[in-house]
Amino acid sequence: MGLFVVIGFIVVFLFFSKVILNVSDKKTFEAYRKRHPELVKDGRVKCIKCGGTSIWMRQVASSPFGAKYAHTCRNCGNKLYYSKG
């Protein structure tokens, strides 16, 4: 009985690890670039709200499969897009 509980726990953990790391197609860098081509030029990304160019990656989730990052404007705190690493 205890073995089944452990196996069930592992299956649930792995499932939720994959779900947590899932990045919606609407919130990726490519989607941001398509929606706002004027804000992504010459290797620089600008914030849609304030026009700031200081963008940082903050880890928002982690699992054995990798991590999920929010790319956030340092000036206003707006989350621009997400990526997996």
N, C-alpha and C positions, 0 to 999 in steps of 0.2 A: 504494500500500500504506500509506504513512504517513498519508494522509488518512482511511483507514478506521480506523486505530488512534485517531486524534484524535476522530473521530465516535463510536467505541465508548466512548472515555473519557468524553466529554461525556454520552452516554446513561446510562452507569453512574453518573456523578456526580449527574445529575438524579434518577435513580431513588432512590439512597440518600439524597439530600437530602430527598425526600418521605417516605421511610421513617423517617428520624431525627426528623422533625418530627411524625410521627403521634402523637396523644395518644389512648390507649385510652379508650373510653367509661366504663370503670370508675374511671378516675383523673382525671376532670374535676371542676370546681367543682360542677356540677349533681349529679353522682353523690355527692359528699361531702355536699352539702346534703340530699339525699334519705336518705342513710344515717344522718346525724346532725343532724336538724333542730333539736335542742336546742342545738347548737353554732354555728349560723348564725342570728343574730337581730340586729335593729336595725342592720344594716350592719356587724356585727362577726363575725369568724370566730375560733373557739377551737380549740385543739389537742385532739385526741382523747386523747393520752397524758397531758399535764400541765395542760391547761386554759388554757395561755398564750394571750394575745391579740396578741402581737407576731409577726406573720407577715410574712415577706419573700419577695420574688421573686428567684430566682437563675437566671440564664440557664444552661441545661444543653446546648443545641444551637443551631446557627445555620446558615443556608443562604441562598441567594439568594431563597428563598421566604418567609423570615421567621425567627422564633426560637421555641424551646421553653423554657418557664420552669417551675421547680419552686417551689411555694409551700411554704415551710419554716418551722417554728416556731423562733424565735430562742432560746427557753428550752432545749428538749431536742433540737432538730435533726431532728425528725420531719417527713418529707415528707408534706404533707396531700393535695395534688393538683397537676396539671400544667395549663398553658395554653399557647396559641400566640399569638404576637404578630407 
